[in-house]
Amino acid sequence: MAHLLAWRDRHPRAARGLYWTTTVLALVLVLGALVMPGTLASLQPNRFTRIPAEAIVGAVVMLGLPRLPRLVVAALYGVGLAVLTVLNLLDMGFNEYLGRGFNAALDWDLLPDAQSYVADTLGGTVATAAAVGAVVLVLLLMAVMAAATIRLGNLLARHKARAGHGTLVAGTVWITCTMLGLQNSGMPIASDRAAGALKTHVQRTVDSLRDEAAFAESAKADTFGNTPADQLLPDLRGKDVVFTFIESYGRSAIEDPVMAPGVDRTLDASTEALTEAGFHARSGWLTSATYGGSSWLGHSTTMSGLWIDNQRRYRTVTAGDHLTLTKAFQRTGAWDTVGVMPGVQKGWPESKWYGLDEMYNAFQLGYKGPKFSWSTMPDQYALEAFQRQIHGKKRDKPLMSFVILTSSHQPWAPIPDMVDWDDLGDGSVFKAVQKAGKKPGDIITDTTKSREEYARSIQYSVTSLTQWLERYGTDDTVLVFLGDHQPMARVSGDHASRDVPISVVAKDPKILDKIADWNWTDGLKPAKDAPVWKMSSFRDRFLTAFGSTPHPSKG
């Protein structure tokens, strides 16, 4: 301290310059935090030329407090601004990837998944460094914001009379701008952004806690909860039914002018090839319960008939015994039920809730090739392994399969190429393909490249699945495949819908006759005006179409 005082005495002009520079920086930090928006698209200059009411109220409080309480309140105010900044940054990230703001009651559980995604995309070292860096930055932000508000509080106290007059003027200007609705570049000059953001987060938290209790109660009721086994799915008996989700396969892939041309060509070519092989398809739209990620919410919503749009709902329903569509097949005793989950790399207790007799994860499909970013193996290999180990084996009963394909998972680099099915072997053939592919770091920050590679990944996944069906499907095969959600907003576009395509494919004409009244489009590409249903409605519609009799349970 003595050295600092001596330096200030020796260099008074430099000391004054440093003092006012740090004071201005403190003011910029505080005002910036108070008016910071919650979306990347809103980071525009007009957002930072507003008068925040919270700054005026803070100045009034500081001016009225003695020294020690002022220091404590200033420090707490600064920490609060740091927390608000972190919430705004989380809102930006969640809006960019999941199309919604951060929910403090629900979303902390997703942060480890985000770290795992970064590790799979950019490497474990980068993920660890990013996690440690994020914690350090949050702590540093709290310290810097607290120091900034203390400095400004002390400045107000030293110039109390002038600060009081200035605060009065600022308050008058704020009220006038509010009453007259004055704007700058389309943005109101008077701001209460910080209070509004905190109110929004508090309301989200309260609503989520209330929703959890209400959902737990409603999930106990089930239209088919007490349906006897012999009255479930009688019109599908003897059929091998395959439910397949294609990662991030959304409406934008089919209708966006940049991405649609290649995807539409693939769908048209696949429809034609399937027709030549004796298969026919009908397609429609489902509105997904999730967007940009959290694929398991789409899977569970489709299979349970419940709207599962957050992690709390997912945990609640998977801890119970609500009838899933897959479990309905198991309950009949007429099918063997199996799950193929190449994206699962740890224990997956949900398999019991889904009603799966067997479950094959990433380590049980015999793959010896390289990972493709997040995806543990190419879809073509996963489907060939499914055929070799499960679908192609003789059984006493028909098979109901639940397959999750992963090659179209972001960051969409590198993307596998189709290889000759007879050359797949243990997957080693993909080493050269993976090495020659694009790097995630070259794609993930470039919107145009991300959209192009996303479209390519959908083409690859659809081609893999439809070629598998051409090659291995029989007269008794029924394939239902759909997307789990739209890709993130940077790819699907601002204000994109949550719709995903869904198709039912079969050789037996009686299967498609059962869903004729759904009014879906012929082929694999649903028309723009094809029916759009909530994803949660599919289970009951499917059960009803194939002869199931409702026997409700009320919990």
Disulfide bonds with the S-S distance in Angstrom:
none
